[in-house]
Amino acid sequence: MATAIRYLSCSQLVEEYCENPSGLQVIDCRDDDYAGGHIDGARNIPAYKFGSVVSDLVAELKDKDVKVVFHCMQSQIRGPQCAQVFLSELGKQSGGKAKCSVYILSGGFRRFVTHWQKMKSSKSTPKKAIEIMRDYDADSWEFSWS
């Protein structure tokens, strides 16, 4: 059972996606900042709506052998908060016997985009790894986040 939340790096996420995409469920907790792209297979559940769906989400995922990976833009507030709410509900529903594990994407979607852009520019990156990004809009990422 998941008793703690762990961090998953961008490269680990891509590796998991390439090797076993059905073993991942990404939860994208962004709201108005969702534009610009998303991770393939991710569910966009804005943090402000998460409390109303967490019970159903846990019921759906608790008996699956999947990594449930939460993120927001930077994985500093919304993603980690939703992961904690999920973990708490998971404990209540599973009786200590959940199969899924809970993760936070280290650095959030902002870091993931940077990682993906570097992968995309490398000739040695497998096509499957490039395909992890969906609906990418380069114009959304032209400004600096610093």
N, C-alpha and C positions, 0 to 999 in steps of 0.2 A: 504494500500500500504506500501511496505517496504521503509521507509525513513531513516533507520539507519541499521547499521550492528551490530549484537549482537554476543556474544560468547556462544557456546554450550560446555558443559563439556563432557568428554568421557562417563561418566555414563549416562548423559542425552541422548547422541547419541544412546547408547545401548538400553536404555529404549524406545526411539522413534522407533528404529529398531524392537524391539520385539512387540510393540503394534500396529504400523502402518507403515510397511516398504514402502508402496506406498506413504506415506506422506513425504518421504525423497528423495532428490537427492544430493548425495555427489559428489563434484568435487575435484579430486585429482590433484593438480597442480605440483606434483613432475615430474622431468624428469629423468636424469641419476640415481637418487636415488630411483627410483620406485621399484627396486628389493626387494624381501623379504616379500612381501604380500601386500594386499590391503583390503579395506572395501567392503563387498558384495554390489554390485550394483553401486559402484563408477565408475565414468567416469574419465579416466586419460586424462587430457588436460594439457600438460606441459605449464607452465607460458609463455614461449617464443612463444607459438602458440596461446595463449588465445585471443589476439586482433583480430585474423583472424576468430574466431568462435563465439565471444561473441554476435554478433547481432542475429545469428541463435539460439543460446542457449537461449537468452532472449525471442525471439519470441516463442520458444517451451514451456518455463516454466512460462511466465508471467501470464497466465490465470489459472494456476493450483494451488491448495491449497497445496503447498509443502514447506518444509524447504529446501532451497538450502544451503548446508554446504560445505564451502571451506576449504581446508587444503593443507599444504605442509609438509615437514619433521617436522618443529617446529612451523609452523603457525606464523612466525615472519615477513616474507617478501613476498614470492611468493603468498601464499594463501590469505593474506590480500589485496595485490595489485589486484589480480584477483577479489576478492569480491567487491572491490571498483569500478573497471571497470564495473563489472556486474551491480552493483547498479546504476551507472551513466547511463548506457544504458537502464536499466529497467525504470528509470524515463523518458527518452526520448520516449521510445516505448509505455509505458502504460498510459500516460496522467494522472498519479496519481491513476490509478485503478488496479494496479497489485494485484494478489491474493497471490503470493509467498512471502516468507520472506527470508532474507539473513543472514547467520550465518558464523562464523569462528570456527573451531574445536579448542578449547583451548588446547594449548600445542602441537598441530599437531599430525602427525602420530607417532612420537617418543613416546609421552606420551600415545597415544592410544595403542601401542604395549605393553607397560608396564602394562596398565590397563587390557588389554585382557589376558596377561599372568597370572595376579593375578586372574582374573575371571576363567580362565581355570583350575587353580589349586584348586579352591574351589569346594567342592562336592555339594554345594547348588546352584550353578549357573545353570540356565535353559539351556538346549541344544541349544535353539534358540539363546541365547546370545553368546554362543561359536561360532555359525555358522556365525557370522558377519564377521569374518576374512576369507579371501580367499587367497590361494596360499602362505601360510606362509612358510618361509624358515628359520629355526632356525639358520643356519650357518650365515645368513646375520645379525643376531642380537647378536652374541657372543661377539663382542668387546664392549667396554665402550664408551658412548657418552660424558663423562665428560671432 
